[in-house]
Amino acid sequence: MTEPANPAIHTFHPDLTEANIARLVATFYGRAREDDLIGPIFNAQVEDWDHHIAQISDFWSSMMLRTGRYNGRPMRPHLRLPLKGEHFDRWLLLFEKTAREIFEGDVAEAFIIRARRIADSFEMGVASVRGEIIKPRHSV
C-alpha cells in the first residue's frame, strides 16, 4: 500500500479544528470583501455575510474534517458571475496567504491544495457555461 500524496489531508492534526477553520474563513472573507478586484463581486452577491461565512465554514469543515455538514452545490452560484482568470488568481492569493497565517506546514498546504483544485474546477465550470474550454491552471 502506498502513502497518500499529502498525508495532512487524511490524518488528524491538533491545529485542524472547527475554530481554526472558522477563523480562516472569517479572516479570508474580511480580506476578500475589502479587495479592489474581488470585493465588488462578493459584495454585490452576498446579502447576509454571517450566513455566508457560516455556510463556507461548513464547506471547509466537510472538506477537511469530513463532517458532512455542507450539502450544497458550491459551483452553481459562481456560474452566473462575471468571473475571469484574474479573479480566481486573486482569490487564491488571498486564501493561500490567510491559510499560511492560520495554519502551519502540512495543514496549510492541505488547504491550499484543495483551494487550488476548487479554483480550477470553478474556473473550468464558468468557462464551460460560456462555451469555452480551458485547462487547469492552479492545481498539479
N, C-alpha and C positions, 0 to 999 in steps of 0.2 A: 504494500500500500504506500502511496506517495503522500508527501506532506502537502497541505494546501498552499497555494501561491502566496497568500497573505494570511498567516495564522490569526492575526488580530481580528479578522472578520468573523472567525468561527470560535474563538475562545473568550473566556471571561477575563476581564481586566478591571481592577478596582476603580479606575477612573471613568469607566464606561457606565455611567449611571443616568437615571432619568433626569436628575437635577442638572447634570452637566450637559445633557442633550438639550434640555430646555434653555440653558444658558447660551449654548451655541446658537440655537435658532433665534432667540431674542436678540442677541448681540449682532448676528448677521443681518437680520431684518432691520434693526435700528440703523445699521450702516447702509443697507440697500435702499432704504426709504430716503436717505439723505444724498445718495449718489446722483450726480448730474445726468448720467446716462440711463441707468435702470430705475432710478427713483420715480420719475414721472410715469413709467409704465406700471409699476407696482401700485403707486398711489392712486392712479386712475381706476384700477381694477379692484382693489381691496377696500371694502367698506368698513369691516369690523376687524381691526388688527389683532385684538385679543383672541378672537375666534380663529383667525388665520394662523397665528403663531401657535396656538394650541393644536390645531389640525396638523401643521407641519412638524411639530414636536412629536405627535403621534406617528406620523410618517417615518421620521428618523428612528423613533423607538422601535417600530416594526422592522425597519431595515437592519438596525444594528443589534438590537436585543431580542429580536424575533418575538415581540409581544403580541403581534397581531391586532394591535389597537387601531390601525389605519385600514380602512376598507374602501377607500375612494378610488377614483380614477384620475391620477395626477396629471396625465398628459392633456386630457380633454380641455381644461380651461386655457391652456397655453396655445392651443391650435389656432385660436382666433386673434391672438395678439400680434402686433406688428414687430415680431422679433427677428433680429438679424444676428449674424455671427458675432458681431462685437458685443451684443447683449449677453450672449452665453459666455463669452470670454470674460466680461466684467463680473458676471455672476460668480464664475469660478474663481476669479482673482480675489474677490471679497470673501467668498466662502472658504477658500484654502487658507487665507490669512487668519480668519477667525478660528478655523479648526486647529491651526497650529498654535494659536494663543490659548485655547481652552484645553487642548489635549496634547500629550507628548507622543513622540515617536510613532510606534505602530498603530496606536489608536487614531491619531490624527491622519496618518496615511490611509487607514481603512476608510475613514470618512471621505477623504479626498478621492480615493479610487472610486467609491460609489458615486460621488458627486460628478466626477468626470464621465462615468457611464451614463448617468442620468442626463447630463448636459448633451451628450452625443445623441441619446435616444430622443430627447425632446427636439433638438435641432433637426434631426433627420425626419421626425414626425411632422414638424412645421413645414419643412421643405416638401415633403411628400404631398401634403394638403395643397400646396401651391403648384404641384406638378413638377417639382424639381427633384433631382436625385443628387444627394451629396454623400460623402464618406465621413466616417467618424473622424473627428479632429483632436479629441481630448483624451480618449482612453486608449490603452495599449492592447 
